[in-house]
Amino acid sequence: MACLDRRDLGLLVLRVGTGAVLAAHGTQKLAGWFGGGGIEGTTAAMEAMGFHPPKHSAVAAGLGEAGGGALLALGLATPAAGAAAAGAMAGAVAVHAPAGFFAQGGGYEYPAFLGFTAAAIGLIGPGRYSVDHATRHVFNKPWMVALAFAGSAVAAAAVVGRRAKGRAVVDPDTT
């Protein structure tokens, strides 16, 4: 019997912990679990935060968090899971950035931490104690890392850029 590998055990703990937090946060958005607003409440919040179209944004954020988190916890399709969760957190960082860094003042500390952690797991891989390992890494190929993170970065930049453009105030005196 092989002894437990501390690195793989550490990745398991990090993956499951981070994935569970993300999945819980996403199910608040999608299903209203854990005191969340559900899709209707999240849609209204997305509209108030300047995301358009708000329902698509609510669904995308919820799926990025819940789906990415669940896949991270399982260690399945780890590059895509990490990239999806990191992309969703980029949108949250954009919302919280005006309040500064620290969470106690409404800042982006918490979503940034979740995003960086999800990205790191997606890049480093799931470790031996994962569904990806059990399936011989069918959904965890090196080319998938590049594709998943490039796609997530482009999508996050487009969503955050559209929000910023929509929130820009045009001064009527300059037109």
C-alpha positions as CSV (number, residue, x, y, z in Angstrom):
1,M,0.0,0.0,0.0
2,A,1.4,3.4,-1.0
3,C,1.7,6.0,1.7
4,L,-0.3,9.2,1.5
5,D,1.4,12.0,-0.5
6,R,1.3,15.2,1.5
7,R,1.3,17.4,-1.6
8,D,-1.7,15.5,-3.1
9,L,-3.4,15.5,0.3
10,G,-2.9,19.3,0.6
11,L,-4.3,19.8,-2.9
12,L,-7.3,17.7,-2.0
13,V,-8.0,19.9,1.1
14,L,-7.4,23.1,-0.9
15,R,-9.6,21.9,-3.8
16,V,-12.5,20.7,-1.6
17,G,-12.4,23.8,0.6
18,T,-12.2,26.3,-2.2
19,G,-14.7,24.4,-4.3
20,A,-17.2,24.1,-1.5
21,V,-17.1,27.9,-0.7
22,L,-17.5,28.7,-4.4
23,A,-20.3,26.2,-4.9
24,A,-22.2,27.5,-1.9
25,H,-21.8,31.1,-3.1
26,G,-23.0,30.2,-6.6
27,T,-26.0,28.3,-5.4
28,Q,-27.1,31.4,-3.5
29,K,-27.3,33.1,-6.9
30,L,-28.8,30.2,-8.8
31,A,-31.2,28.6,-6.3
32,G,-31.5,31.0,-3.4
33,W,-29.9,28.5,-1.1
34,F,-28.0,29.6,2.1
35,G,-30.0,32.9,2.2
36,G,-29.3,33.9,-1.4
37,G,-31.6,35.8,-3.7
38,G,-32.0,33.1,-6.3
39,I,-31.9,33.8,-10.0
40,E,-34.5,36.6,-9.7
41,G,-32.7,38.4,-6.8
42,T,-29.4,38.0,-8.5
43,T,-30.8,39.3,-11.8
44,A,-32.0,42.4,-10.0
45,A,-28.6,42.8,-8.3
46,M,-26.7,42.4,-11.5
47,E,-28.9,45.1,-13.2
48,A,-28.2,47.4,-10.2
49,M,-24.5,46.7,-10.5
50,G,-24.5,47.6,-14.2
51,F,-24.2,44.1,-15.8
52,H,-26.1,43.7,-19.0
53,P,-28.0,41.7,-19.9
54,P,-28.6,41.1,-16.2
55,K,-30.2,37.7,-16.3
56,H,-27.5,36.3,-18.5
57,S,-24.9,37.8,-16.2
58,A,-26.7,36.3,-13.1
59,V,-26.7,32.8,-14.7
60,A,-23.1,33.1,-15.9
61,A,-21.9,34.2,-12.5
62,G,-23.9,31.5,-10.7
63,L,-22.7,28.8,-13.0
64,G,-19.1,30.0,-12.9
65,E,-19.1,29.9,-9.1
66,A,-21.4,26.8,-8.4
67,G,-20.2,24.8,-11.4
68,G,-16.6,25.7,-11.2
69,G,-16.6,25.2,-7.4
70,A,-18.3,21.7,-7.7
71,L,-15.8,20.7,-10.4
72,L,-12.9,22.0,-8.4
73,A,-14.0,20.1,-5.3
74,L,-14.2,16.9,-7.3
75,G,-11.0,17.5,-9.2
76,L,-12.8,17.1,-12.5
77,A,-12.0,19.2,-15.6
78,T,-9.7,21.1,-13.2
79,P,-8.3,23.6,-15.8
80,A,-11.8,24.6,-16.9
81,A,-13.2,24.6,-13.3
82,G,-10.4,26.9,-12.1
83,A,-10.7,29.2,-15.1
84,A,-14.5,29.5,-14.8
85,A,-14.3,30.3,-11.1
86,A,-11.5,32.8,-11.6
87,G,-13.4,34.5,-14.4
88,A,-16.5,34.8,-12.2
89,M,-14.4,36.2,-9.4
90,A,-12.9,38.8,-11.8
91,G,-16.4,40.2,-12.2
92,A,-16.9,40.3,-8.5
93,V,-13.5,42.1,-8.1
94,A,-14.6,44.7,-10.5
95,V,-17.8,45.4,-8.5
96,H,-15.9,45.6,-5.2
97,A,-12.8,47.5,-6.4
98,P,-14.2,51.0,-5.8
99,A,-14.4,50.2,-2.1
100,G,-10.7,49.4,-1.9
101,F,-8.9,46.2,-1.0
102,F,-10.2,45.0,2.4
103,A,-13.4,43.1,2.8
104,Q,-14.4,44.8,6.0
105,G,-14.9,48.0,4.0
106,G,-16.7,46.2,1.1
107,G,-13.5,45.8,-0.9
108,Y,-12.4,43.0,-3.2
109,E,-10.1,41.0,-0.9
110,Y,-12.4,38.0,-0.6
111,P,-13.3,37.5,-4.3
112,A,-9.7,38.2,-5.3
113,F,-8.5,35.5,-2.9
114,L,-11.1,33.0,-4.2
115,G,-10.2,33.8,-7.8
116,F,-6.5,33.5,-7.3
117,T,-6.9,30.2,-5.4
118,A,-9.2,28.8,-8.1
119,A,-6.8,29.9,-10.8
120,A,-3.8,28.3,-9.0
121,I,-5.6,25.0,-8.6
122,G,-6.6,25.1,-12.3
123,L,-2.9,25.7,-13.3
124,I,-1.2,23.3,-10.9
125,G,-3.7,20.5,-11.4
126,P,-5.9,18.4,-9.1
127,G,-3.4,16.0,-7.6
128,R,-3.7,12.3,-7.2
129,Y,-6.9,12.3,-5.1
130,S,-9.2,13.5,-7.8
131,V,-11.6,12.4,-10.5
132,D,-9.3,13.7,-13.1
133,H,-6.6,11.3,-11.9
134,A,-9.0,8.4,-11.7
135,T,-10.0,9.0,-15.3
136,R,-6.4,9.3,-16.5
137,H,-6.7,13.1,-16.9
138,V,-9.2,12.9,-19.9
139,F,-10.3,16.5,-19.0
140,N,-7.0,17.8,-17.7
141,K,-4.7,18.1,-20.7
142,P,-2.0,20.8,-21.0
143,W,-3.7,22.4,-24.0
144,M,-6.9,22.6,-22.0
145,V,-5.2,24.9,-19.5
146,A,-4.3,27.4,-22.1
147,L,-7.7,27.2,-23.8
148,A,-9.7,27.5,-20.6
149,F,-7.7,30.4,-19.1
150,A,-7.6,32.3,-22.4
151,G,-11.4,31.8,-22.9
152,S,-12.1,32.9,-19.3
153,A,-9.9,35.9,-19.6
154,V,-11.5,37.1,-22.8
155,A,-15.0,36.5,-21.4
156,A,-14.2,38.3,-18.1
157,A,-12.6,41.2,-19.9
158,A,-15.7,41.5,-22.2
159,V,-18.2,41.4,-19.3
160,V,-16.2,43.8,-17.1
161,G,-15.5,46.1,-20.0
162,R,-19.2,46.2,-21.0
163,R,-20.1,47.0,-17.4
164,A,-17.6,49.8,-17.2
165,K,-18.7,51.2,-20.6
166,G,-22.3,51.2,-19.5
167,R,-21.5,52.8,-16.2
168,A,-19.5,55.6,-17.7
169,V,-21.2,58.9,-17.2
170,V,-21.3,61.2,-20.2
171,D,-21.0,64.8,-19.1
172,P,-23.7,66.8,-21.1
173,D,-21.5,69.9,-20.9
174,T,-18.8,68.3,-23.0
175,T,-21.0,67.2,-25.9
